[in-house]
Amino acid sequence: MAPSAVESAVFRALKELGRVFGEDRVMNAAGHALQTAAQTKSKVDDNVATVLGLAGLPSRSDIDAVRRQLDAVQVSVANLSRKVDRLLEEATKSQAEAAAGPAPHRRPRRRHGGAEG
């Protein structure tokens, strides 16, 4: 996947800042900023989930949990459908064999050719 224009601009800026101020200092500052941003996002997500819960609306994690459960149900239904199809095939085959009846017994043919008795 190609990086977006914003990602490219940030990367170029970090490279330039690293060249001017020293790579270690810039990388440490960038790492700290990213860590703080991740913590802030986590807190915002928790607060949004709380507000949605108070309003009686599902949160993203609630929807994800339901989606995982639906995926599991879908797999179970697909497996069950395959088993039912297999059983129907076996039942149809058994009915066809029963309708045909037992294999007819053939009497050996007599040869006509010598003296008749």
KELUMSE-532293 format. One record per atom (N, C-alpha, C): atom name; x negated, z, y negated; residue in one letter. Coordinates in steps of 0.2 Angstrom, whole numbers, plus 5000, padded with zeros to 4 digits. Layout:
# KELUMSE-532293
{drenvo "CA"; {X; Z; Y}; "a"} ...
***
This chain:
# KELUMSE-532293
{drenvo "N"; {4996; 5000; 5006}; "m"} {drenvo "CA"; {5000; 5000; 5000}; "m"} {drenvo "C"; {4996; 5000; 4994}; "m"} {drenvo "N"; {4997; 4996; 4989}; "a"} {drenvo "CA"; {4993; 4995; 4983}; "a"} {drenvo "C"; {4994; 5001; 4978}; "a"} {drenvo "N"; {4989; 5004; 4975}; "p"} {drenvo "CA"; {4990; 5009; 4970}; "p"} {drenvo "C"; {4994; 5007; 4964}; "p"} {drenvo "N"; {4998; 5011; 4961}; "s"} {drenvo "CA"; {5002; 5009; 4956}; "s"} {drenvo "C"; {4997; 5009; 4949}; "s"} {drenvo "N"; {5000; 5006; 4944}; "a"} {drenvo "CA"; {4996; 5006; 4938}; "a"} {drenvo "C"; {4994; 5013; 4935}; "a"} {drenvo "N"; {4999; 5017; 4936}; "v"} {drenvo "CA"; {4997; 5024; 4934}; "v"} {drenvo "C"; {4991; 5027; 4938}; "v"} {drenvo "N"; {4992; 5026; 4945}; "e"} {drenvo "CA"; {4986; 5029; 4949}; "e"} {drenvo "C"; {4980; 5026; 4947}; "e"} {drenvo "N"; {4980; 5019; 4946}; "s"} {drenvo "CA"; {4974; 5016; 4944}; "s"} {drenvo "C"; {4971; 5018; 4937}; "s"} {drenvo "N"; {4975; 5019; 4933}; "a"} {drenvo "CA"; {4973; 5022; 4926}; "a"} {drenvo "C"; {4970; 5029; 4927}; "a"} {drenvo "N"; {4973; 5033; 4931}; "v"} {drenvo "CA"; {4971; 5040; 4932}; "v"} {drenvo "C"; {4964; 5040; 4935}; "v"} {drenvo "N"; {4963; 5036; 4940}; "f"} {drenvo "CA"; {4957; 5035; 4944}; "f"} {drenvo "C"; {4952; 5033; 4939}; "f"} {drenvo "N"; {4953; 5028; 4935}; "r"} {drenvo "CA"; {4948; 5025; 4930}; "r"} {drenvo "C"; {4946; 5031; 4925}; "r"} {drenvo "N"; {4951; 5035; 4923}; "a"} {drenvo "CA"; {4950; 5040; 4918}; "a"} {drenvo "C"; {4945; 5045; 4921}; "a"} {drenvo "N"; {4947; 5047; 4927}; "l"} {drenvo "CA"; {4943; 5052; 4931}; "l"} {drenvo "C"; {4936; 5050; 4932}; "l"} {drenvo "N"; {4935; 5044; 4933}; "k"} {drenvo "CA"; {4928; 5041; 4934}; "k"} {drenvo "C"; {4924; 5041; 4928}; "k"} {drenvo "N"; {4928; 5039; 4922}; "e"} {drenvo "CA"; {4924; 5040; 4916}; "e"} {drenvo "C"; {4923; 5047; 4914}; "e"} {drenvo "N"; {4928; 5051; 4915}; "l"} {drenvo "CA"; {4926; 5058; 4913}; "l"} {drenvo "C"; {4921; 5061; 4917}; "l"} {drenvo "N"; {4920; 5059; 4923}; "g"} {drenvo "CA"; {4915; 5061; 4928}; "g"} {drenvo "C"; {4908; 5059; 4926}; "g"} {drenvo "N"; {4908; 5053; 4923}; "r"} {drenvo "CA"; {4902; 5050; 4921}; "r"} {drenvo "C"; {4900; 5054; 4914}; "r"} {drenvo "N"; {4904; 5056; 4910}; "v"} {drenvo "CA"; {4903; 5059; 4904}; "v"} {drenvo "C"; {4901; 5066; 4905}; "v"} {drenvo "N"; {4905; 5070; 4908}; "f"} {drenvo "CA"; {4905; 5077; 4909}; "f"} {drenvo "C"; {4902; 5080; 4915}; "f"} {drenvo "N"; {4901; 5076; 4920}; "g"} {drenvo "CA"; {4898; 5078; 4926}; "g"} {drenvo "C"; {4903; 5078; 4931}; "g"} {drenvo "N"; {4902; 5074; 4937}; "e"} {drenvo "CA"; {4907; 5073; 4942}; "e"} {drenvo "C"; {4910; 5080; 4945}; "e"} {drenvo "N"; {4906; 5085; 4946}; "d"} {drenvo "CA"; {4908; 5091; 4949}; "d"} {drenvo "C"; {4913; 5095; 4945}; "d"} {drenvo "N"; {4911; 5095; 4938}; "r"} {drenvo "CA"; {4916; 5098; 4933}; "r"} {drenvo "C"; {4923; 5095; 4933}; "r"} {drenvo "N"; {4922; 5088; 4933}; "v"} {drenvo "CA"; {4929; 5084; 4932}; "v"} {drenvo "C"; {4933; 5085; 4939}; "v"} {drenvo "N"; {4930; 5085; 4944}; "m"} {drenvo "CA"; {4933; 5085; 4951}; "m"} {drenvo "C"; {4936; 5092; 4952}; "m"} {drenvo "N"; {4932; 5097; 4950}; "n"} {drenvo "CA"; {4935; 5104; 4950}; "n"} {drenvo "C"; {4941; 5105; 4946}; "n"} {drenvo "N"; {4941; 5102; 4940}; "a"} {drenvo "CA"; {4947; 5103; 4935}; "a"} {drenvo "C"; {4952; 5099; 4938}; "a"} {drenvo "N"; {4951; 5093; 4940}; "a"} {drenvo "CA"; {4957; 5089; 4943}; "a"} {drenvo "C"; {4960; 5092; 4949}; "a"} {drenvo "N"; {4956; 5095; 4953}; "g"} {drenvo "CA"; {4958; 5098; 4959}; "g"} {drenvo "C"; {4963; 5104; 4957}; "g"} {drenvo "N"; {4960; 5108; 4952}; "h"} {drenvo "CA"; {4964; 5114; 4949}; "h"} {drenvo "C"; {4971; 5111; 4946}; "h"} {drenvo "N"; {4971; 5106; 4943}; "a"} {drenvo "CA"; {4977; 5103; 4940}; "a"} {drenvo "C"; {4982; 5101; 4945}; "a"} {drenvo "N"; {4979; 5098; 4950}; "l"} {drenvo "CA"; {4984; 5095; 4956}; "l"} {drenvo "C"; {4987; 5101; 4959}; "l"} {drenvo "N"; {4983; 5106; 4961}; "q"} {drenvo "CA"; {4985; 5112; 4964}; "q"} {drenvo "C"; {4991; 5116; 4960}; "q"} {drenvo "N"; {4989; 5116; 4953}; "t"} {drenvo "CA"; {4994; 5119; 4949}; "t"} {drenvo "C"; {5001; 5115; 4949}; "t"} {drenvo "N"; {5000; 5109; 4949}; "a"} {drenvo "CA"; {5006; 5104; 4949}; "a"} {drenvo "C"; {5010; 5105; 4955}; "a"} {drenvo "N"; {5006; 5105; 4961}; "a"} {drenvo "CA"; {5010; 5106; 4967}; "a"} {drenvo "C"; {5014; 5113; 4968}; "a"} {drenvo "N"; {5011; 5118; 4965}; "q"} {drenvo "CA"; {5014; 5125; 4965}; "q"} {drenvo "C"; {5020; 5124; 4960}; "q"} {drenvo "N"; {5019; 5121; 4955}; "t"} {drenvo "CA"; {5025; 5121; 4950}; "t"} {drenvo "C"; {5031; 5117; 4953}; "t"} {drenvo "N"; {5029; 5111; 4957}; "k"} {drenvo "CA"; {5034; 5107; 4960}; "k"} {drenvo "C"; {5038; 5111; 4965}; "k"} {drenvo "N"; {5034; 5115; 4969}; "s"} {drenvo "CA"; {5037; 5119; 4974}; "s"} {drenvo "C"; {5042; 5124; 4971}; "s"} {drenvo "N"; {5040; 5127; 4966}; "k"} {drenvo "CA"; {5044; 5132; 4963}; "k"} {drenvo "C"; {5051; 5129; 4960}; "k"} {drenvo "N"; {5050; 5123; 4957}; "v"} {drenvo "CA"; {5056; 5119; 4954}; "v"} {drenvo "C"; {5060; 5117; 4960}; "v"} {drenvo "N"; {5057; 5115; 4966}; "d"} {drenvo "CA"; {5061; 5113; 4971}; "d"} {drenvo "C"; {5065; 5119; 4974}; "d"} {drenvo "N"; {5062; 5125; 4974}; "d"} {drenvo "CA"; {5066; 5131; 4977}; "d"} {drenvo "C"; {5071; 5132; 4972}; "d"} {drenvo "N"; {5070; 5132; 4965}; "n"} {drenvo "CA"; {5075; 5134; 4961}; "n"} {drenvo "C"; {5081; 5129; 4961}; "n"} {drenvo "N"; {5080; 5122; 4962}; "v"} {drenvo "CA"; {5085; 5117; 4962}; "v"} {drenvo "C"; {5089; 5119; 4968}; "v"} {drenvo "N"; {5086; 5120; 4974}; "a"} {drenvo "CA"; {5089; 5122; 4980}; "a"} {drenvo "C"; {5094; 5128; 4979}; "a"} {drenvo "N"; {5091; 5133; 4976}; "t"} {drenvo "CA"; {5095; 5139; 4974}; "t"} {drenvo "C"; {5102; 5137; 4970}; "t"} {drenvo "N"; {5101; 5133; 4965}; "v"} {drenvo "CA"; {5106; 5131; 4961}; "v"} {drenvo "C"; {5111; 5127; 4965}; "v"} {drenvo "N"; {5109; 5123; 4969}; "l"} {drenvo "CA"; {5113; 5119; 4973}; "l"} {drenvo "C"; {5117; 5123; 4978}; "l"} {drenvo "N"; {5114; 5128; 4980}; "g"} {drenvo "CA"; {5117; 5132; 4985}; "g"} {drenvo "C"; {5123; 5136; 4982}; "g"} {drenvo "N"; {5121; 5139; 4976}; "l"} {drenvo "CA"; {5126; 5142; 4972}; "l"} {drenvo "C"; {5132; 5138; 4970}; "l"} {drenvo "N"; {5131; 5132; 4969}; "a"} {drenvo "CA"; {5136; 5127; 4967}; "a"} {drenvo "C"; {5140; 5124; 4974}; "a"} {drenvo "N"; {5137; 5126; 4980}; "g"} {drenvo "CA"; {5141; 5124; 4986}; "g"} {drenvo "C"; {5139; 5117; 4988}; "g"} {drenvo "N"; {5133; 5115; 4985}; "l"} {drenvo "CA"; {5131; 5108; 4987}; "l"} {drenvo "C"; {5125; 5108; 4991}; "l"} {drenvo "N"; {5124; 5104; 4996}; "p"} {drenvo "CA"; {5118; 5104; 5000}; "p"} {drenvo "C"; {5112; 5102; 4996}; "p"} {drenvo "N"; {5106; 5105; 4998}; "s"} {drenvo "CA"; {5100; 5104; 4996}; "s"} {drenvo "C"; {5096; 5098; 5000}; "s"} {drenvo "N"; {5091; 5096; 4997}; "r"} {drenvo "CA"; {5087; 5091; 5001}; "r"} {drenvo "C"; {5085; 5093; 5008}; "r"} {drenvo "N"; {5083; 5099; 5008}; "s"} {drenvo "CA"; {5081; 5102; 5015}; "s"} {drenvo "C"; {5087; 5102; 5020}; "s"} {drenvo "N"; {5093; 5104; 5017}; "d"} {drenvo "CA"; {5099; 5104; 5021}; "d"} {drenvo "C"; {5101; 5097; 5023}; "d"} {drenvo "N"; {5100; 5092; 5019}; "i"} {drenvo "CA"; {5102; 5085; 5021}; "i"} {drenvo "C"; {5097; 5083; 5026}; "i"} {drenvo "N"; {5090; 5084; 5025}; "d"} {drenvo "CA"; {5085; 5083; 5030}; "d"} {drenvo "C"; {5087; 5086; 5037}; "d"} {drenvo "N"; {5089; 5092; 5037}; "a"} {drenvo "CA"; {5090; 5095; 5043}; "a"} {drenvo "C"; {5096; 5092; 5047}; "a"} {drenvo "N"; {5101; 5090; 5043}; "v"} {drenvo "CA"; {5107; 5086; 5046}; "v"} {drenvo "C"; {5105; 5080; 5048}; "v"} {drenvo "N"; {5101; 5076; 5045}; "r"} {drenvo "CA"; {5098; 5070; 5047}; "r"} {drenvo "C"; {5094; 5070; 5053}; "r"} {drenvo "N"; {5090; 5075; 5054}; "r"} {drenvo "CA"; {5086; 5076; 5060}; "r"} {drenvo "C"; {5091; 5078; 5066}; "r"} {drenvo "N"; {5097; 5082; 5065}; "q"} {drenvo "CA"; {5101; 5083; 5070}; "q"} {drenvo "C"; {5105; 5077; 5072}; "q"} {drenvo "N"; {5107; 5073; 5067}; "l"} {drenvo "CA"; {5110; 5066; 5069}; "l"} {drenvo "C"; {5106; 5062; 5073}; "l"} {drenvo "N"; {5100; 5062; 5071}; "d"} {drenvo "CA"; {5095; 5057; 5075}; "d"} {drenvo "C"; {5095; 5060; 5082}; "d"} {drenvo "N"; {5095; 5066; 5083}; "a"} {drenvo "CA"; {5095; 5069; 5090}; "a"} {drenvo "C"; {5101; 5067; 5094}; "a"} {drenvo "N"; {5107; 5067; 5090}; "v"} {drenvo "CA"; {5113; 5066; 5093}; "v"} {drenvo "C"; {5113; 5058; 5095}; "v"} {drenvo "N"; {5111; 5054; 5090}; "q"} {drenvo "CA"; {5111; 5047; 5091}; "q"} {drenvo "C"; {5106; 5045; 5098}; "q"} {drenvo "N"; {5101; 5048; 5099}; "v"} {drenvo "CA"; {5097; 5047; 5105}; "v"} {drenvo "C"; {5101; 5049; 5111}; "v"} {drenvo "N"; {5104; 5055; 5111}; "s"} {drenvo "CA"; {5108; 5057; 5116}; "s"} {drenvo "C"; {5114; 5052; 5118}; "s"} {drenvo "N"; {5117; 5050; 5113}; "v"} {drenvo "CA"; {5123; 5045; 5114}; "v"} {drenvo "C"; {5120; 5039; 5117}; "v"} {drenvo "N"; {5114; 5036; 5115}; "a"} {drenvo "CA"; {5111; 5030; 5117}; "a"} {drenvo "C"; {5109; 5031; 5125}; "a"} {drenvo "N"; {5106; 5037; 5126}; "n"} {drenvo "CA"; {5105; 5038; 5133}; "n"} {drenvo "C"; {5111; 5039; 5138}; "n"} {drenvo "N"; {5116; 5042; 5135}; "l"} {drenvo "CA"; {5122; 5043; 5139}; "l"} {drenvo "C"; {5126; 5036; 5140}; "l"} {drenvo "N"; {5125; 5032; 5135}; "s"} {drenvo "CA"; {5128; 5025; 5135}; "s"} {drenvo "C"; {5125; 5021; 5141}; "s"} {drenvo "N"; {5118; 5021; 5141}; "r"} {drenvo "CA"; {5114; 5018; 5146}; "r"} {drenvo "C"; {5116; 5020; 5153}; "r"} {drenvo "N"; {5117; 5027; 5154}; "k"} {drenvo "CA"; {5119; 5030; 5160}; "k"} {drenvo "C"; {5126; 5027; 5162}; "k"} {drenvo "N"; {5131; 5027; 5158}; "v"} {drenvo "CA"; {5137; 5025; 5159}; "v"} {drenvo "C"; {5137; 5018; 5161}; "v"} {drenvo "N"; {5134; 5014; 5157}; "d"} {drenvo "CA"; {5133; 5006; 5159}; "d"} {drenvo "C"; {5130; 5006; 5166}; "d"} {drenvo "N"; {5125; 5010; 5168}; "r"} {drenvo "CA"; {5122; 5009; 5175}; "r"} {drenvo "C"; {5127; 5011; 5180}; "r"} {drenvo "N"; {5131; 5017; 5179}; "l"} {drenvo "CA"; {5136; 5019; 5183}; "l"} {drenvo "C"; {5142; 5014; 5184}; "l"} {drenvo "N"; {5144; 5010; 5179}; "l"} {drenvo "CA"; {5149; 5005; 5179}; "l"} {drenvo "C"; {5146; 4999; 5183}; "l"} {drenvo "N"; {5140; 4997; 5182}; "e"} {drenvo "CA"; {5137; 4992; 5186}; "e"} {drenvo "C"; {5137; 4994; 5194}; "e"} {drenvo "N"; {5135; 5000; 5195}; "e"} {drenvo "CA"; {5135; 5002; 5202}; "e"} {drenvo "C"; {5142; 5002; 5205}; "e"} {drenvo "N"; {5147; 5005; 5201}; "a"} {drenvo "CA"; {5154; 5005; 5204}; "a"} {drenvo "C"; {5157; 4998; 5205}; "a"} {drenvo "N"; {5155; 4993; 5200}; "t"} {drenvo "CA"; {5158; 4986; 5201}; "t"} {drenvo "C"; {5155; 4983; 5207}; "t"} {drenvo "N"; {5148; 4985; 5208}; "k"} {drenvo "CA"; {5145; 4982; 5214}; "k"} {drenvo "C"; {5148; 4985; 5221}; "k"} {drenvo "N"; {5149; 4991; 5221}; "s"} {drenvo "CA"; {5152; 4994; 5227}; "s"} {drenvo "C"; {5159; 4992; 5228}; "s"} {drenvo "N"; {5163; 4991; 5223}; "q"} {drenvo "CA"; {5170; 4988; 5224}; "q"} {drenvo "C"; {5170; 4981; 5226}; "q"} {drenvo "N"; {5165; 4977; 5224}; "a"} {drenvo "CA"; {5164; 4970; 5226}; "a"} {drenvo "C"; {5162; 4970; 5234}; "a"} {drenvo "N"; {5158; 4975; 5236}; "e"} {drenvo "CA"; {5156; 4975; 5243}; "e"} {drenvo "C"; {5161; 4977; 5247}; "e"} {drenvo "N"; {5165; 4982; 5245}; "a"} {drenvo "CA"; {5171; 4985; 5248}; "a"} {drenvo "C"; {5177; 4979; 5249}; "a"} {drenvo "N"; {5178; 4975; 5244}; "a"} {drenvo "CA"; {5183; 4970; 5244}; "a"} {drenvo "C"; {5181; 4965; 5249}; "a"} {drenvo "N"; {5174; 4963; 5250}; "a"} {drenvo "CA"; {5172; 4958; 5254}; "a"} {drenvo "C"; {5173; 4960; 5261}; "a"} {drenvo "N"; {5173; 4967; 5263}; "g"} {drenvo "CA"; {5174; 4969; 5269}; "g"} {drenvo "C"; {5168; 4969; 5273}; "g"} {drenvo "N"; {5168; 4971; 5279}; "p"} {drenvo "CA"; {5162; 4971; 5283}; "p"} {drenvo "C"; {5160; 4964; 5285}; "p"} {drenvo "N"; {5154; 4963; 5286}; "a"} {drenvo "CA"; {5152; 4956; 5288}; "a"} {drenvo "C"; {5155; 4954; 5294}; "a"} {drenvo "N"; {5158; 4948; 5294}; "p"} {drenvo "CA"; {5161; 4946; 5300}; "p"} {drenvo "C"; {5156; 4945; 5306}; "p"} {drenvo "N"; {5159; 4947; 5312}; "h"} {drenvo "CA"; {5155; 4946; 5318}; "h"} {drenvo "C"; {5156; 4939; 5321}; "h"} {drenvo "N"; {5151; 4935; 5322}; "r"} {drenvo "CA"; {5151; 4929; 5325}; "r"} {drenvo "C"; {5150; 4929; 5332}; "r"} {drenvo "N"; {5155; 4925; 5336}; "r"} {drenvo "CA"; {5153; 4925; 5343}; "r"} {drenvo "C"; {5149; 4919; 5344}; "r"} {drenvo "N"; {5144; 4919; 5348}; "p"} {drenvo "CA"; {5140; 4914; 5350}; "p"} {drenvo "C"; {5144; 4908; 5352}; "p"} {drenvo "N"; {5142; 4902; 5350}; "r"} {drenvo "CA"; {5145; 4896; 5353}; "r"} {drenvo "C"; {5143; 4894; 5360}; "r"} {drenvo "N"; {5148; 4892; 5363}; "r"} {drenvo "CA"; {5147; 4889; 5370}; "r"} {drenvo "C"; {5145; 4882; 5370}; "r"} {drenvo "N"; {5140; 4881; 5374}; "r"} {drenvo "CA"; {5138; 4874; 5374}; "r"} {drenvo "C"; {5142; 4870; 5379}; "r"} {drenvo "N"; {5144; 4865; 5377}; "h"} {drenvo "CA"; {5148; 4860; 5381}; "h"} {drenvo "C"; {5143; 4855; 5384}; "h"} {drenvo "N"; {5143; 4855; 5390}; "g"} {drenvo "CA"; {5138; 4850; 5392}; "g"} {drenvo "C"; {5137; 4851; 5400}; "g"} {drenvo "N"; {5137; 4854; 5403}; "g"} {drenvo "CA"; {5137; 4854; 5411}; "g"} {drenvo "C"; {5143; 4853; 5414}; "g"} {drenvo "N"; {5144; 4856; 5420}; "a"} {drenvo "CA"; {5150; 4856; 5423}; "a"} {drenvo "C"; {5155; 4861; 5421}; "a"} {drenvo "N"; {5161; 4858; 5421}; "e"} {drenvo "CA"; {5167; 4863; 5418}; "e"} {drenvo "C"; {5170; 4867; 5424}; "e"} {drenvo "N"; {5171; 4872; 5422}; "g"} {drenvo "CA"; {5173; 4877; 5428}; "g"} {drenvo "C"; {5180; 4879; 5428}; "g"} 
***
